[in-house]
Amino acid sequence: EMDEHQNPYNTLDLRGKALDEALIDIDAFIDNVTEMGLGVVYIIHGHGTGVLKNGVRRHLRHLKAVASFRPGGKNEGGDGCTVATLKER
């Protein structure tokens, strides 16, 4: 398990975005961090109605670059954040 602490480079904040816009942002973000060789990313979607959270997690399941993901821990934003582990290139 890689110990990669949350920082501006590995964090995407989608709060307040529409789902379709958020998914475009995720694709660009994942492409970017994969280029940088980062192993773990933090996607902040907030709690809200669950539309963004559920849409984000559904999308991550289909991305080839994503090995696995989990809800954030207590100190990572809890269920308002999704932490994804990327596949090694």
C-alpha distances in whole Angstrom, upper triangle without the diagonal:
4,6,9,12,15,17,20,19,16,18,21,23,25,27,31,31,32,30,31,31,27,26,28,26,22,23,24,21,19,21,21,18,17,20,18,15,13,10,10,13,15,18,21,23,25,26,30,31,28,29,27,24,25,26,22,20,23,23,19,19,22,20,19,17,14,12,12,12,13,15,15,15,18,17,16,19,19,20,22,18,16,12,12,9,11,12,12,16
4,6,9,12,14,17,16,13,16,19,21,24,26,30,29,31,29,30,29,26,25,26,24,21,22,22,19,17,19,19,15,15,17,15,12,10,7,8,11,13,17,19,22,24,26,29,31,28,29,26,24,25,26,22,21,23,23,19,20,22,20,19,16,14,13,13,13,14,16,15,15,18,17,15,19,19,20,21,18,16,12,11,9,10,12,11,15
4,6,10,12,16,15,12,15,18,20,23,25,29,29,31,29,31,30,26,26,27,24,22,23,23,20,18,21,20,16,17,19,16,14,11,9,8,11,13,16,18,22,23,25,28,31,28,29,26,24,25,26,23,22,25,24,21,22,24,22,22,19,17,16,15,14,15,16,14,13,16,14,13,17,17,19,20,17,16,12,13,11,13,15,15,18
4,7,9,12,11,9,11,15,17,20,22,26,26,28,27,28,27,23,23,24,21,19,20,20,17,16,18,16,13,14,16,13,12,8,8,6,8,10,14,16,19,21,23,27,29,26,27,24,22,24,25,21,20,23,22,19,21,23,21,21,17,16,15,15,14,14,15,13,13,16,13,12,15,17,19,19,15,14,11,11,10,12,14,14,17
4,6,10,10,9,10,14,16,19,20,24,24,27,26,28,26,23,23,24,21,19,21,21,17,17,19,18,14,16,18,15,15,11,11,9,9,9,13,14,18,19,21,25,27,25,27,23,21,24,24,21,21,24,23,20,22,25,22,23,20,18,18,17,15,15,15,12,12,14,11,9,13,15,17,17,14,14,11,12,12,14,17,18,20
4,7,8,6,7,10,12,15,17,20,21,24,23,25,23,19,20,21,18,16,19,18,15,15,18,16,13,16,18,15,15,11,11,9,8,7,10,11,15,16,19,22,25,23,24,20,19,22,22,18,19,22,21,19,21,23,21,22,19,17,18,17,15,14,14,11,12,13,10,8,11,13,15,14,11,12,10,12,13,15,18,19,21
4,6,6,6,10,12,15,17,20,21,24,23,25,22,19,21,21,17,16,19,17,14,15,17,15,12,15,17,14,14,11,13,11,9,9,11,12,16,17,21,23,26,24,25,22,20,23,23,20,21,24,23,20,23,25,22,23,20,19,20,19,17,18,17,14,15,16,13,11,13,16,18,17,14,14,13,14,15,16,19,20,21
4,6,5,8,10,13,15,18,18,22,22,23,20,17,19,19,15,15,17,15,12,14,16,13,11,15,16,13,15,12,14,12,10,10,11,12,15,17,21,23,26,24,24,21,20,23,23,19,21,24,22,20,23,25,22,23,20,19,21,21,19,19,19,16,18,19,16,13,15,18,19,17,14,15,14,15,16,17,20,21,22
4,6,8,11,14,17,20,19,22,22,22,20,17,18,17,14,13,15,13,9,11,12,9,8,11,12,9,11,9,11,10,9,10,11,13,16,19,22,24,27,25,25,21,21,23,22,19,20,23,21,18,22,23,19,20,17,17,19,19,18,19,19,17,19,21,18,15,17,20,21,19,15,15,14,14,14,14,17,17,18
4,7,10,13,16,19,18,21,20,21,19,16,16,16,13,12,13,12,9,9,12,10,7,10,12,10,10,7,9,7,5,6,8,11,14,17,20,22,25,22,23,19,18,20,20,16,17,20,18,15,19,20,17,18,14,14,16,15,14,15,16,14,16,18,16,13,14,17,18,16,13,12,10,10,11,11,15,15,17
4,7,10,12,15,15,18,17,19,17,13,15,15,12,10,13,13,9,10,13,11,10,13,15,13,14,11,12,9,6,5,6,7,11,13,17,19,21,19,20,16,15,18,18,14,15,18,17,15,18,20,17,19,16,15,17,16,14,15,14,12,15,16,14,11,12,14,15,13,10,10,9,10,12,13,17,18,20
4,6,9,12,12,14,14,15,13,10,11,12,8,8,11,10,7,10,12,11,11,14,16,15,16,13,14,12,8,6,5,6,9,11,15,17,19,17,17,13,13,16,15,12,14,17,15,13,17,18,16,18,16,15,18,17,14,15,14,13,16,18,16,13,13,15,15,12,10,10,10,11,14,14,18,20,21
4,6,9,9,12,13,14,12,9,12,13,10,10,13,13,11,13,16,15,14,17,19,18,20,17,18,15,11,8,6,5,6,9,12,14,16,15,15,11,12,15,14,12,14,17,16,15,19,20,18,21,19,18,20,19,16,16,15,13,16,17,16,13,11,14,14,10,9,11,12,14,17,18,21,23,25
4,6,6,9,9,11,9,6,9,11,8,9,12,13,11,13,16,16,16,19,21,20,22,19,20,17,13,11,7,6,5,8,11,12,14,13,12,8,10,13,12,10,13,15,14,14,18,19,18,21,19,18,21,19,16,17,15,15,18,19,18,15,13,15,14,10,10,11,13,15,18,19,22,25,26
4,6,9,10,13,11,9,12,14,12,12,16,16,15,17,20,20,20,22,24,24,25,22,23,19,16,13,10,7,5,6,9,9,12,11,11,8,10,13,13,12,14,17,16,17,20,21,21,24,23,21,24,22,19,18,16,15,18,18,18,15,12,14,13,9,10,12,15,17,21,22,25,28,29
4,7,9,12,10,9,13,14,13,14,18,18,17,19,22,22,22,25,27,27,28,25,26,23,19,16,13,10,8,9,11,9,11,12,11,9,12,15,14,13,17,18,18,19,22,23,23,26,25,24,26,25,22,21,19,19,22,22,21,19,16,18,16,12,14,16,19,20,24,25,28,31,32
4,6,8,6,6,10,11,10,12,14,15,15,17,19,20,20,23,25,25,26,24,25,22,18,16,12,11,9,10,13,11,12,13,11,8,11,14,12,11,15,16,15,17,20,20,20,23,23,22,25,23,21,21,19,19,23,24,23,20,18,19,17,14,14,16,18,19,23,23,26,29,30
4,6,5,6,9,10,11,12,15,16,16,18,20,21,22,24,26,27,28,26,26,24,20,18,14,13,11,12,14,12,12,12,9,8,11,13,10,11,15,15,14,16,19,19,19,23,23,22,25,24,21,22,20,21,25,26,26,22,20,21,18,16,16,17,20,20,24,24,27,30,30
4,5,5,6,9,10,10,12,14,15,16,18,20,21,22,24,25,26,24,24,22,19,17,13,13,10,12,13,12,12,11,7,6,9,10,7,8,11,11,10,13,16,16,16,20,20,19,22,21,18,19,18,19,23,25,25,22,19,20,17,15,15,15,18,18,21,22,24,27,28
4,5,5,7,9,10,11,13,14,16,17,19,20,21,23,25,26,25,25,23,20,19,15,15,13,16,17,16,15,14,11,9,12,12,9,10,13,13,11,14,16,15,15,19,19,19,22,22,20,21,21,22,26,28,28,24,23,23,20,18,18,17,20,19,22,22,24,27,27
4,6,5,6,9,10,11,12,14,16,17,18,20,22,23,24,23,24,22,18,17,14,14,12,15,17,16,17,16,13,10,13,14,11,11,15,15,12,15,18,17,16,20,20,19,23,22,21,22,21,22,26,27,27,23,22,23,21,18,17,17,19,19,22,22,24,27,27
4,5,5,6,9,10,10,12,14,15,16,18,20,21,22,20,21,18,15,14,10,11,9,12,15,14,15,13,11,8,10,12,9,8,12,12,10,12,15,15,14,18,17,17,20,19,17,18,17,18,22,24,23,20,18,19,17,14,14,13,16,15,19,18,21,24,24
4,5,5,6,9,10,11,12,14,15,16,19,20,21,19,20,18,15,14,11,12,11,15,17,17,17,15,12,9,11,11,8,7,10,10,7,9,12,12,11,14,14,14,18,17,16,17,18,19,23,25,25,21,20,20,18,16,15,14,15,14,17,17,19,22,22
4,5,5,6,9,10,11,13,15,16,17,19,20,19,20,19,16,16,13,15,14,17,20,20,20,18,16,13,15,15,12,11,14,14,10,12,15,14,12,15,15,15,19,19,18,20,21,22,25,28,27,23,22,23,21,19,18,16,18,17,19,18,20,22,22
4,6,5,6,9,10,10,12,14,15,17,18,17,18,17,13,13,10,12,12,16,18,19,20,18,16,12,14,16,13,11,14,15,12,12,16,15,13,16,15,15,19,19,17,19,19,19,23,25,24,20,20,21,20,17,15,15,16,15,17,16,19,21,21
4,5,5,6,8,10,10,12,14,15,16,15,15,13,10,11,8,11,11,15,17,18,19,17,15,12,12,14,11,8,11,12,9,9,12,12,10,13,12,11,15,15,14,16,16,17,20,23,22,18,18,19,18,16,13,12,13,11,14,13,16,18,18
4,5,5,6,9,10,11,12,14,15,15,15,15,12,14,12,14,15,19,21,22,22,20,18,15,15,16,13,11,13,13,9,9,12,11,8,11,10,11,15,16,15,18,19,20,23,26,25,22,21,22,21,19,17,15,15,13,15,13,15,17,16
4,6,5,6,9,10,11,13,14,14,16,15,13,14,13,15,16,20,23,23,24,22,20,17,18,19,16,14,16,17,13,13,16,15,12,13,12,13,17,18,18,20,21,21,25,27,26,22,22,24,23,21,18,17,17,15,16,14,16,18,17
4,5,5,6,8,10,11,12,11,13,12,9,11,10,12,14,18,21,22,23,21,20,16,16,18,16,13,15,16,13,12,16,15,12,14,11,12,16,16,15,18,18,18,21,24,22,19,19,21,20,18,15,14,13,12,13,12,15,16,16
4,5,5,6,9,10,10,9,10,10,8,11,10,14,15,19,22,23,24,22,20,17,17,18,16,12,14,15,12,10,13,13,9,10,8,9,12,13,13,16,17,18,21,24,23,19,20,21,20,19,16,13,12,10,11,9,11,13,13
4,6,5,6,9,10,10,12,13,12,14,14,17,19,22,25,26,27,25,23,20,20,21,19,16,17,18,14,13,15,14,10,11,8,11,14,16,16,20,21,21,24,27,26,22,23,25,24,22,19,17,16,13,13,11,12,13,12
4,5,5,6,9,9,12,12,11,13,14,17,19,22,25,27,28,26,25,21,21,23,21,17,19,20,17,15,18,17,14,14,11,13,16,18,18,21,22,21,24,27,25,22,23,24,24,22,19,18,16,14,14,12,14,14,13
4,5,5,6,6,8,9,8,11,12,15,18,21,24,26,28,25,25,21,20,22,20,17,18,20,17,14,17,17,14,14,10,11,14,15,15,18,19,19,21,24,22,19,20,22,22,21,17,16,14,12,11,9,11,12,12
4,5,5,6,8,10,10,13,15,18,20,24,26,28,30,27,26,23,22,23,21,18,18,20,17,14,16,16,12,11,8,10,12,14,15,18,20,20,23,26,24,21,23,24,24,23,19,17,15,12,11,8,9,9,8
4,5,8,11,13,13,16,17,21,23,26,29,31,33,30,29,25,25,26,24,21,22,23,20,18,20,19,15,14,11,14,16,18,19,22,24,24,26,29,27,24,26,27,27,26,22,20,18,16,14,11,12,11,9
4,6,9,11,12,15,17,20,23,26,29,31,33,30,29,26,25,27,25,22,22,24,21,19,21,21,17,17,13,15,17,19,19,22,23,22,24,27,25,22,24,26,26,25,21,20,17,15,14,12,13,11,11
4,6,9,11,15,17,20,23,26,29,31,33,30,30,26,25,26,25,22,22,23,21,18,20,20,16,15,11,13,14,16,17,20,22,21,23,26,24,21,24,25,26,25,21,19,16,14,12,9,10,8,8
4,6,8,11,14,17,20,23,26,28,30,27,27,24,22,24,23,19,19,22,19,16,18,19,16,15,11,12,13,14,14,17,19,17,19,22,20,17,20,21,22,21,18,16,13,11,9,8,10,9,10
4,7,11,13,17,20,22,25,27,29,26,26,23,21,22,22,18,17,20,18,15,16,17,14,14,10,9,10,11,12,14,16,15,17,20,19,16,19,20,20,20,16,14,11,8,6,5,7,7,10
4,7,10,13,16,19,21,24,26,23,23,20,18,19,19,16,15,18,16,13,15,17,14,14,11,9,10,10,9,11,13,12,14,17,15,13,15,16,17,17,13,10,7,6,5,6,9,10,13
4,6,10,13,15,18,21,23,20,20,17,15,17,17,13,13,16,14,11,14,16,13,15,11,10,11,11,9,11,12,11,13,16,15,11,13,14,15,14,10,8,6,5,7,8,11,13,15
4,6,10,12,15,17,20,17,18,14,13,15,15,12,12,15,14,12,15,17,15,17,14,12,14,12,10,10,10,8,11,13,12,8,9,11,12,10,7,6,5,6,9,11,15,17,19
4,6,9,12,14,16,14,14,11,9,12,12,9,10,13,12,10,14,16,14,17,15,13,15,13,10,10,10,9,13,15,14,10,10,11,11,9,6,5,6,8,11,13,16,19,20
4,6,9,11,14,12,13,10,9,12,13,10,11,15,14,13,16,18,17,20,18,16,18,16,13,12,10,9,12,14,13,9,8,10,9,6,4,6,9,11,15,16,20,22,24
4,7,8,10,9,9,6,6,9,10,8,10,13,13,13,16,18,18,21,20,17,20,17,14,13,11,11,14,15,15,12,10,11,9,6,6,8,11,13,17,18,22,25,26
4,6,9,8,10,8,7,11,12,11,13,16,16,16,19,21,21,24,23,20,22,20,16,14,11,11,13,14,14,11,8,9,8,4,6,9,13,15,19,21,25,28,29
4,6,6,9,8,7,10,12,12,13,16,17,17,19,22,22,26,25,22,23,20,17,15,11,12,14,14,15,13,10,9,7,5,8,11,14,17,21,23,27,30,32
4,6,8,8,8,11,12,13,14,16,18,19,21,23,24,27,27,24,26,23,20,18,15,15,18,18,19,17,13,13,11,8,12,14,18,20,24,26,29,32,34
4,6,8,8,9,11,13,14,15,17,19,20,22,24,27,27,25,26,23,20,19,16,17,20,20,22,20,16,15,12,11,14,15,19,21,25,27,30,33,35
4,6,5,6,8,10,10,12,14,15,17,19,20,24,24,21,23,20,17,15,13,15,17,18,20,18,15,13,10,9,11,12,16,18,21,23,26,30,32
4,6,5,6,8,10,10,12,14,16,17,19,22,23,21,23,20,17,17,15,17,20,21,23,20,17,16,13,12,13,14,17,18,22,23,26,29,31
4,6,5,6,9,10,10,12,14,16,17,20,20,18,20,18,15,15,13,15,18,20,21,17,15,15,12,10,11,11,15,16,19,20,23,27,28
4,6,5,6,9,10,11,13,15,16,19,19,16,18,15,12,12,10,12,15,17,18,15,13,12,8,7,8,8,12,13,17,18,22,25,27
4,5,5,6,9,10,11,13,15,18,19,16,18,15,13,12,11,14,17,19,21,18,16,14,11,11,11,10,14,14,17,19,22,25,27
4,6,5,6,9,10,11,13,17,17,15,17,16,14,14,14,16,20,22,23,20,18,17,14,13,13,11,14,14,18,18,21,24,26
4,6,5,6,9,10,11,14,14,12,15,13,11,12,11,13,17,20,20,17,15,15,12,11,10,8,11,11,14,15,18,21,22
4,5,5,6,9,10,14,14,11,13,10,8,9,9,12,16,18,20,16,15,14,11,12,10,8,10,9,13,14,16,20,22
4,6,5,7,10,13,14,12,14,12,11,12,13,16,19,22,23,20,19,18,15,15,14,11,13,12,15,16,17,21,22
4,5,6,7,11,12,10,13,12,11,13,14,17,20,23,24,20,20,19,16,16,14,12,13,12,14,14,16,19,20
4,5,5,9,9,7,9,8,8,10,12,15,18,21,22,18,18,18,15,15,13,10,10,8,10,10,12,16,17
4,6,8,10,7,9,8,8,11,13,16,19,23,24,20,20,19,17,18,15,12,12,10,11,12,13,16,18
4,6,9,8,10,11,12,15,17,20,23,26,27,23,23,23,20,20,18,15,15,12,14,12,13,17,17
4,5,6,9,10,11,15,17,19,22,26,26,22,23,22,20,20,18,14,14,11,11,10,10,14,14
4,6,8,10,13,16,19,21,24,28,28,24,25,25,23,23,20,17,16,12,11,9,8,11,11
4,7,9,11,15,18,19,22,26,25,22,23,23,22,22,19,15,14,10,9,6,6,8,8
4,6,8,11,14,16,19,22,22,19,20,20,19,19,16,12,10,7,6,4,6,9,11
4,7,11,14,16,18,22,22,19,21,20,19,20,17,13,11,8,6,5,5,9,11
4,7,11,13,15,19,19,17,18,17,16,17,14,10,9,6,5,7,8,12,15
4,7,9,12,15,16,13,14,13,12,13,10,7,5,4,6,9,11,14,17
4,6,9,12,14,11,12,10,9,11,9,6,5,6,9,12,15,18,21
4,7,10,11,9,9,6,5,8,6,5,6,9,12,15,18,21,24
4,7,8,5,6,4,6,7,5,5,6,9,12,15,19,21,24
4,6,5,7,5,8,10,8,9,9,12,14,18,21,23,26
4,6,6,5,9,10,10,12,12,16,18,21,24,26,30
4,6,7,11,11,10,12,12,15,17,21,24,25,28
4,6,9,9,7,9,8,12,14,17,21,23,26
4,6,6,5,8,10,14,16,19,23,25,28
4,5,6,8,10,13,16,20,23,25,28
4,5,7,10,13,16,19,22,25,28
4,7,10,13,17,19,23,26,28
4,7,10,13,16,19,22,24
4,6,10,13,16,19,21
4,7,10,13,16,19
4,6,10,13,15
4,7,9,12
4,6,9
4,6
4
